[in-house]
Amino acid sequence: MFPSFLPTTVGELTEPSSIALAQSIEQIALLTPLSTQPITTTYVHQGSGSTPLLLIHGFDGSVFEFRRLIPQLAVQNQTWTVDLLGFGFTDRPVGVKFSPLSIKTHLYYFWKTLINKPVILVGASMGGAAAIDFTLTYPEVVQKLVLIDSAGLAGGSPLSKLMIPPLDNWATQFLRNPKVRASISRAAYKNRELASLDAQLCAALHLECPDWQKALIAFTKSGGYSAFRFKKLAEILQPTLILWGDSDRILGIRDANRFKLAIPNSKLIWIKDCGHVPHLEQPQMTAQHILEFRDDQLQE
């Protein structure tokens, strides 16, 4: 019923979209310059269409982050999502650096191997910073860019100050604590009832993967994603859609307008009555805006 590489606790999922997503997860042995051995990489691919959508999850996330959005998009579009290097259910090989540079290299070879045509790149939270970094490095790959409550204007991670032994182990164990994760989940939604037990399980399944803790410490010690300067953001020439929950308690709402000012060919749409995760809280509305943006020739 479920792929064998998922932990047995996947059987405790109750939401139909969560179960369907889990059943559709695939893996590929991906060749990259990062290692002499292939990196087993986890992804989901649904739908069909000429311009693929590629969805990028946030910090300590996985493909499960898009369990409610993918069904809305895949009805009308080829849709991909992938677990970034060091995150989710993608392998964490010994000797590979878990840093923004390695993440975008791994993502590029995932794209080149399985997609290999220009995409509409969609990044949520830290995934937005990853999407910006990828777009600036590989502009020929990205036809359009979508940022959902994106990180990227405040650098690093609050955890970075704690990543000194033995505090690094303590910090990640703290983040592993179910009560802590439940609190973070509730803060991400405006409607806290959506932070259900199923939602919390989706956000925690990958914690059972080997070396989750080591990779998270290594990524945080790398400095994570630095703040992008306005001058750098101005180099993004692709049409860009900024979607932002009007009640975001994780990143606030100030950066939405700052991104709009910094990225030349961009437009900002507020998602009403929504917190930090519009793709989970308002998936139908979020998908509608993305698909309309896909078809918006005026942005070209």
N, C-alpha and C positions, 0 to 999 in steps of 0.2 A: 504493500500500500504506500509506504514512504521509502525514499531512497535509504539504503543501508548505512550511508555515511552520516546521517542525522542521528542525534542522540535518541534514546528510547523514549525520553520525555515528550518527544514530538507527538506521541499518541495521546497526550493530555489536551491537545488543542481542541477548541469547541466552536470557534467562529468559522463558518463555511469558507470565507476568503482565506483564512489562515491555513486551513486544511488543504484547500486547492493549491495554494502557493507551494506548500511543503511537498505536495505530490508532483509538482512540475519542476522542481530544482534539479539541475544537471551539473556534471563536473567534466572538465577537460584537462588533460595533461598539457599544459601550456609551455611552449619553449620561449624563453626570453634571454636577454644578455645578462640577467641578474644571477643566474646559476647555471652550472653545467647540467643540472638535472631539471626536467620539466617541473613546473609548479602547478599542482592540482588546484584548479580554480573553479569556484562555484558560481553558477549563473542561472538566470531564467530567461527564456525566449518564448514569446507568445505573439500571435497576430501576424499580419502581412501588410506590405505597403512599400512604396518606392523609397521613402526617406525614413530610415530607422530612428527610433527614439532610444537613447541610452541613458538610463537612470542611475545616479550615483548617490549612495546612502551617506548618512552622517557618522559622526564620531562614535566608535564602539557599536556600530550598527551592522546590519546585514541585509540581504535581499528581502527579508521579511518586512522591512520598513515600507515596502511598496506593495504589500499584499492587497490593499484596498484600491490602489491607483491603477495597477497593471490591468485588471479586468476592464476598467473603464476605457483605457487607452487602446488595448489590444483588439477591441471590437472594430476599431477603425484604423489601426496602425501597427506596423511591425514594432515590437517593444522588447527591449533588452534591459536587464539589470545584472550587475556583477558584484561579488564581494571583493572589495579592494584588498590589495596586498596587506597582510597583517590584521585583517578584520574578517568578521563573519566566519564562514566555513571554508574559506580558502586556506590552503596549507601555509604554514609559517616555517619555511626551511631554515635550518641552521646555516649561519654564514651570510644570510641575506639581510641587508640593512632595511629597517622599517622606517622610511622617511618619505617626505613628499616627492623627492626625486625618484625613488624606487617605485612609489605608487603610480606615478604617471607613466613610467617606463612599462610597468606591468600592464597598466590600462591600455597603453598604445598597442602592445602586442596582443592583448585580448581583442581589441578592435581589428587589428590587421588580420588576425587569424580567422575570426568568426564573422566579421561584418564587412570590413574592407570597402566601405563607401561612406561619403559624408553623412554625418548624423546630426540630429537635434539633441544636444547634450543637456540633460536636466540634473541639477545638483541641489540637494537639500541640506541645509545647515552646514556642517563641515564639508559635505559633499559639494556644496556650492563653491567653497574655496578650492577644492580639488578640481572642479570643473573649470573655474577661472584659470588656474595654473595650467591645466591641460590645453585649454583654448589658446592661451598665449604661447605655448610651446609648439603646438601642432594646429595652427590655424586652418590648414587645408583639410583637416578632418572634421571640423565643426562648421556646419552650415548655419545653425542658429543656437542660441544659448538661452536656457531657462534657469533662473535662480529662485529657489524657494526658501524664504527666511534664511538667507545665506550668511555664513561666516565669511571672513575675509577682510574686514575693516578693523578688527582687533586681533592682534597676533597672538600666537602661542596658546597654551592651555593652562587653566588655573592649577591643574595637577602638576605642572612642570616643576614648581618650587618644591614639591614633595618627593621628586624622583631621585632621592639620595638614600642609599642603603642606611638603615633598614626601612626608612620611611616609604621607599618605593613599593615594597611588598605590602606595607600597611595601607597605602593609598589605593592600590588595586583591590585588595581584600575589602576595603571599605566600599569601593564601587561595586563589588560583587554582592554585597549584602542585599538580600531581597527587600528589606524595608527601605533602604536607600534608593534602590532602583524603582520601587513603587512610588516613592516621593518624587523622583525625577520625572517619571511617567505622568503623574498627575499634573505636575507643573507645565508639561509640554502641551496639554490640552486646555482650552477654555472650558469645555464641557468635561469635567473630571470623571463623569460616569463612563466615558470612553476608555479610561485607563483601567480596563477590566483585567481579570486574571489571565484571560487569553492574551491580551495585549502585553502584559508583563512577561508571560511565557515566551512570546515571540521575540521580545527584546533581550531575553536571557539564554535562549537555547545555545547560542554560539559560545557561551562561557564554558561549556563542557568540552570545547575543542582543545587539543594539546597545545601548550605554550601560549594560550590566550594571554595570560598574565605577562609573560616575558615580552611578547610582541607589543602589548599596550605600553609597557614601561619604556621599551626601546623607541617607539614612535614618539612618545611624550618627551623623552630625553633629546630627541632629534630637534626639538623646538616646534614641531608641528608646522602649521601654515602661518607664516609671517603676515602681518597686515600689508595689503596691497596699497601702494601709494596711488593717489588719484592720477598721477602722470602715467602709471603703468596700466591702470584700468582704462585710460583713454585710448590705449592701443587695441582694445577689443573692438573690432570693426563689424563683427557679426551682429545682426539684429538680436536684441536681448530682451527677454520678458522677465520682469521681476514680480514674483507673486509673494505677498506678505500677509500673514495673519494679523488682523488689527488688534489682537489682544496677546501678542507674543510676550510671555513672561521669561523666556530663556535669553533671547538676544535683545528684547525691547523692540521698538518700532523706528527709532531714529535712523538706523542704517539703511532702511528701505529708500528714503529720499536721497541719502548720500550716494548709494549705488546709482540711483537714477541720474543724479548730477554728474557722476564720474564717467559713466559708460555712454558714449556718444549716441548710438542708435538704439536707445532703450525706452521701454515704457513700463510703468509701475501700475499694478492692479492690486488693490487691497481685497483680501478675503475676509468678509464680515463674519463676526461672531466666531472667531477662530484664533487658536493659539499658535504655537511654534511649528505645528506639523499639519498644514493644510492638506497634504496628501493622505493623511490618516483621518483627519477630522472632517474635512469637506472634500472627499475624493472626487465626487461627481463634478462639483464646481471647478476644482483644480484641473481635472482632465478636460473639461469644456474649454477653459482658457488656453490650455496647451494646444489642443487641436485647432482652435480658432487661430492661434498664433502660427501654427504650422501652415495654415492656408492663407495667411495674411500677406499677399503679394506686395502690399504697400511698404512692408518692412525690408524688401529686398533692395 
